[in-house]
Amino acid sequence: MDTSDFSFIFLGQSVLKYQVPLDVYNTINHIYETKYPELKPANKQLVGKIEKEHSLFFDGKDSPKMNRHNNLPQNVLQWFHQKFTHYLQWNKTREYEMHLNSIWVNNMFENEYNPVHVHQGTLFTGLSSVMILKLPESYGVEYSSPDAPQNGRLQILGSASGMFANIDYQPDIKERDFYIFPYDMRHCVYPFNGPGMRRTLAANMDVQYDPIINRGVS
């Protein structure tokens, strides 16, 4: 098929996928595993039905739920800033300010799950993310429709509607995948069964921007 007369126009929110550099990936896993006894539980400010949710970084307002802290080196924090900046540039957002709010790790085991939810930081506007750090060898038995597996899957739900719209995204995740999407984009993680552990990281970046200035930017 000749596509020389083709161009792409997208109206809606974007999910961008990156691959985590091996040094960043190894550093985060190493810090989580070696500092685990010292890490602050993050359950009180999260909706996940997950026992082991622990914070690596928080730079919001101190509260009974969480105080400021940082367990990550500067090069890892800079990498997060670079990826979130690229997302905004790719989406042609201009005249904005960013503030890295929080980074935490979820260690999921059999029957644990994350219900449908959205994110926020100090602001209601910003970008969230999911990084895949470890995956189990198997997600267990699919009780029906094994040709359409759901166990342990990440699902991101778009807010677009109408004919021919893609309204959800369920990637075939791999270790070192990193997905960025807006705070208000709903998402969830389904439970799995059997032995093994599913480890992911989430990072929230507040973005202060003027939607009027950014309207119609091409």
Salt bridges, closest charged atoms under 4 A:
GLU33 OE2 - ARG199 NH1 2.76
ASP59 OD1 - ARG68 NE 3.29
ASP59 OD2 - HIS99 NE2 2.91
ASP62 OD1 - ARG68 NH1 3.89
GLU95 OE2 - ARG94 NH1 3.88
ASP172 OD2 - LYS174 NZ 2.94
ASP177 OD1 - LYS17 NZ 3.93
ASP206 OD2 - HIS99 ND1 3.79
